[in-house]
Amino acid sequence: MAHAPAADQRFILDHIVDFAGLAGTDRFRDATPDVTAAILTEAARLCDEVVAPVNRDGDLHPARLENGVLRSSPGFDRAYRGIAEGGWVGVSAAVEYGGMGLPHTLATCVNEMLAGACLSLQLKPLLSQGQIEALEHHASDDLKALYLPKLISGEWSGTMNLTEPQAGSDVGALRCRAEPDGDGTYRVTGQKIFITWGDSDLVPNVCHLVLARLPDAAPGTKGISLFLVPKFLPDEGGNPGVANSLRVVSLEHKLGIHGSPTCVMEFQGAKGWLVDAPGKGMAAMFTMMNNARLGVGMQGVGVAEAALQKAVAFAAERVQGKTPDGSPGIIGHADVRRMLAEARAEVFSARVIGLACARAIDMATATGDGDCRARAALLTPIAKAYGTDIGIRVADLGVQVHGGMGFIEETGAAQYLRDARITAIYEGTNGIQAMDLVGRKLADGGEAALRLIAEIESDAAEARAHLPDLAGEVWQSAENLREATEALLAMDLNDRFAGAVPYLHGFALVLGGHAHLRAALADAARLPLARVMIRRLLPGHAPLLAVAREGASGLYDVGPELLGA
Amino acid sequence: MAHAPAADQRFILDHIVDFAGLAGTDRFRDATPDVTAAILTEAARLCDEVVAPVNRDGDLHPARLENGVLRSSPGFDRAYRGIAEGGWVGVSAAVEYGGMGLPHTLATCVNEMLAGACLSLQLKPLLSQGQIEALEHHASDDLKALYLPKLISGEWSGTMNLTEPQAGSDVGALRCRAEPDGDGTYRVTGQKIFITWGDSDLVPNVCHLVLARLPDAAPGTKGISLFLVPKFLPDEGGNPGVANSLRVVSLEHKLGIHGSPTCVMEFQGAKGWLVDAPGKGMAAMFTMMNNARLGVGMQGVGVAEAALQKAVAFAAERVQGKTPDGSPGIIGHADVRRMLAEARAEVFSARVIGLACARAIDMATATGDGDCRARAALLTPIAKAYGTDIGIRVADLGVQVHGGMGFIEETGAAQYLRDARITAIYEGTNGIQAMDLVGRKLADGGEAALRLIAEIESDAAEARAHLPDLAGEVWQSAENLREATEALLAMDLNDRFAGAVPYLHGFALVLGGHAHLRAALADAARLPLARVMIRRLLPGHAPLLAVAREGASGLYDVGPELLGA
C-alpha cells in the first residue's frame, strides 16, 4: 500500500526551499516546526487510511447521472467528509473565515498527498480552494461573509466554469452571457463544458464561478466578467434555498479520473452575483488559475509518487530470472533499476520545483516583494508542465515495470496512467504553459529567469568545493540555460513559441539538477540519486535548449501535405 | 477518415530500402513493380473501407465469454473475412500451401496498414503468420500438409502459448508439461496466460502452439519443446472433429485492444503433436518470435500513423485564436505544428527501420547471406522497440493535440493510446529488446552494428556534396554511435544492460537521421521533414549515447530505501 510522501516533503522544506525563512515572516509565524510536522503527518494518515482506499472504486464505478441527479462513486462520501472535517480544504485560507491561515506551501504538500491517494476526489477540494482564493481577493465583503465559511469548511464546494465548445485554450471566444436583473444580481445564460465536479451529492450546495459577457461587453478577454452562481440560492439563514436555473446536461465518458464527474452545464437565466468589476473576469480567474496550475502540477507529482511506489513494490516482489546483485525481485535487473532510479530522481525534481513555486507565492504574500512574485510567476508554468509530464511519464513507466500485468486493469498501474493523462491538458495545456513561460514570463526582459539562473550558478560554484563533478555539470547547464534564455529574448514571439516546450523542459532539468545538488549537499545519503539526475537526466537539457533556439520557420516548411493531411 | 499509408511505404521501397534489389533475386522475382503496386493499393483499400470502420466497435464492445463460448466484437466477422478472402494472411507464405510467396517486406507493409486500421483484429492474422512461419520451418511434412493450407487461407487461425503466471520475460521458468501418449502424440497439461485470440468464433478451428516440458526434460529453456494443439482434432477429411481437452478459463480486462480477446487457457491433457525435436521448442519459437517482433514494431508504426492523421485532421479544423501563418485551424500555431512535424518525422523513421529490417530478412531468405541475416537480427529489436515507442508517443501526442476532447473517449484519440500501450510490453518488453541488442546482437564483436554504421557514414559522406549541413550532422551522429558501440563492447554484460534502452533509442535516432537524409536526396520536397528529424530530433542521440556508457554501478547505488520502497 502506498504511503504519502510526507518525509520527502519535509526534507525539501527543511533543506531545499528554506521554509524556515518563510515561517520567520510575521504573516506565517504560526507555521512552526511542530505545526508543520503535525500537518504533514496528519494529512499523510488521512490519505493512507481514508482517501487512497477509495481510489479504485472511483475508477470502477464512475460518478453517474440518474434522472438529472448526480451520484458519486462509492466511498467518496466518507473520504470527502474526512477531508472536509480535517480542515484540509482551508489549510491556507483566511483564519477570519475559518481557514488555518498557513502557508500555501503546506497546502501544496497536502494537495500532492491527496492527489496521489485519489486524484478524482482531490479535484473537488482543489477547485474549492481556487474559488476561495478568487473570492478572498475579488469578492465583496457580503459575498465573502456568506460563502467563504461554507467553502472553507468543505460544507459547500466550488467549481470553475470557463470552457465552452468553441472556447478552450482561446477563452476570449466564450459566448456565455449575463444580464442585469435590476436588483444588483444578474441572469446568466449559456452552456459550459468540461466542468469538473459540476455537481455533487457530497455537499448540499455547489457554487459555480462562471465567466460570461455583460450586454455590450468588448469582444475578446476584455469583455469577460466573473459571476458567482450557486446551485441553490442561499436563504436568509445562509442555507440552501430555492434551486437556481441551472442543470447538468450530461457527464463525459473519459479516459481516466472516472470518479470525478466532468459535466456539461447549462445555465438558463441562472441568478448570479458579479465578482469584482465588470470586465475584470479574466484577472479574477487568473488569481484562481495560477494557484490551480501549481495545484495541477502537484497532481502530476502525487500520481507519479503513487505509481512509482507501486512499481517499486512490484519490482521487489516479482521474480524473473537471476539478478546480478542477488535481489530476488526484478528490481535487481539493471534496466528495471534504471527505470525506477530515473523516475525517483525526476519525481524529486518535480516536487522541489512545485514547492519552490509555492514558497515564492507565500513569500510574495508575506512580504509583498516583487521579486518573489516574479519568481512565483516564472515557476508556475514550469511546475505545472513538468510536474504533469512527470506524472504521465512515471505512470507510464509503472505500467512498463509491471510487464503484461501492467496492461491488466485489475493491477491498478494503468489507472494511474489514465488518470494522470488529463493533467497535461486541463488548466492550460502544457503547450500553453510553455508559451506563457517564453511569452509573458520573459516579458520582463528575462529578469526573473536570469536572476534564478544566477542563483543556480552561484550555488553550483559554491558546491564545487564539495562535489566538484556534479557541481560543474549543474553550473554548465545553468550557463547553457542562460545563453538559451538570452537567445530567446532576441527572438520574436512566434519563434519563441516554436521552441517553448523544449525550453521549458530544459529549464526544468536544470532546476532538477540544482535541486539534487542541494539535496546531496544536505544529506550525503542522497548522493546516488543526485548522480542519476545530474549524470543521466540533466544531459538531456543540451539538445532541448539547442532545439529551443531553432525558431519556427523550419516547422512551417512542413506543410499539410508533408504532415499527411 | 484515415487513409492507409501505401504511398509513403511505396516511396520507402522505391528510394530507401532498395526493394528493387530484392525483386531482382530469383526467389522474389514475382515481386514486380506492378504486383507491388497492386498489393499496396488493394490492402489499403481493404483497410480503409472494411477494417478501419470496426475499430471503434472493438473498443466499445469487447470480445466476451458466454458460457465458455467466445463472442467477438460486432463487425469483426465481416472484416476478418475480408482479410482472409483477400489472401492477406498469406502474403509471404509458401505458394505450395496457398500463400502468395511474396517478400516479407510486402507482408510487413500490409500488416502495418491493418494494424493502423484495427489493432485488435490485426493481431489475429499476425499470430497466424507467426505460426505459419514456425510450421514451415520446423514441422513435419504431414503437419504442414494438414495445417498450412487452412492457416494460410485464414480458414483457421493460430496462437502462441508461452507465458505462465511465473514465466513472463523468463520463459525458461515455464512448467506446462507434455507426456507421450504412445501413439506418437502427446498429452499437454498446464495453464497459459496472456494468450491473444486464444479462442475465436470467426473461424471453425484454432491451432495453439504450446511450449511445454517433456518428462525428465532439462531445466530452463533447453528443456522446452513445442507442440501443436488444435482446439478441434482434425478428422480424416481434415475438418474440425472431436473437441480437444482445452478451454478458455477467462478473458482479461485490459487497458486497450478490447476487441482482441486475451485468454487464460487451460490444457487438460490436450492432444498435441510435437513440432521439431524434443528440447527444440525455444529455437522454433524464436523463428516465430523474431518476425513477430518486427510485426509488433510495425503495429506501433501503424497506430502512430492513424493517430497522427487524426491529430492533423483535427488541428486543421479546430479554430482557437489567430494563427501566425493565417491558417484557420490550430495547425498554424507553432507549438501544434512542432508536435505534428516531429511526430511525422519519427513515424517515417520508424517505418524505414521496420522495412529495412524486413528487407534484410528477405535478402537473407533469398540469398542465404550471413550478413543479411545478421542485419535482420540487429534491426529486429530496434524496429520493435522504437516502432512501439513511437506508436505510444504519437498516440499520446494525438491526445494532446485534441486538448480536452482528447481525454473524452468518444473522440477516439485515447483509444489509440490505450491500444498502443501493450506493444511496448508483449513479444518481449522494450527493455528485453534493448538487452537483446546490446547482448546477443553485439555478441559478434559488434561486426553487424559497425558494418551498418560504416554504411551510414559512407552515405553521409557522399551526401555532403548535396546537403552539407544535414549530411554532416548524420555523419557525426553515426561516428558517435560507433564510439558508443565500441565502448559498450568493452563493458561487461550488466553494464551494457544498464544503458541498453538509451543505446537502442540513440541508435534508432541515427538510423532515422540517415533515413531522412536519403529521403531528402531522393525527393527535395521531403527536405523540410528531414530538417525536423536531423536538426530537432537527432541531437537527442548524444546524451542518450553518453548515458549508455555510464554502466550499472551508479544505478545499484540507488538502493530500495532511496527508491522509496
Interface residues (C-beta under 8 A of the other chain):
Chain A: P5 D8 T163 Q166 G168 S169 D170 G172 A173 I193 F194 E252 H253 K254 L255 G256 E305 L308 Q309 V312 A313 A316 V319 Q320 G321 P324 D325 I331 H333 A334 D335 V336 R337 R338 M339 L340 A341 R344 I392 D396 V399 Q400 G403 G404 G406 F407 I408 E409 E410 A414 L417 R418 R421 I422 A424 I425 Y426 T429 N430 G431 A434 M435 N494 D495 F497 A498 A500 V501 A525 R526 L527 P528 L529 R531 V532 R535 R536 P539 G540 A542 P543 A546 V547 E550 A552 G554 L555 Y556 D557 V558 G559 P560 L562 L563 G564 A565
Chain B: P5 D8 T163 Q166 G168 S169 D170 G172 A173 I193 F194 E252 H253 K254 L255 G256 E305 L308 Q309 V312 A313 A316 V319 Q320 G321 P324 D325 I331 H333 A334 D335 V336 R337 R338 M339 L340 A341 R344 I392 D396 V399 Q400 G403 G404 G406 F407 I408 E409 E410 A414 L417 R418 R421 I422 A424 I425 Y426 T429 N430 G431 A434 M435 N494 D495 F497 A498 A500 V501 A525 R526 L527 P528 L529 R531 V532 R535 R536 P539 G540 A542 P543 A546 V547 E550 A552 G554 L555 Y556 D557 V558 G559 P560 L562 L563 G564 A565
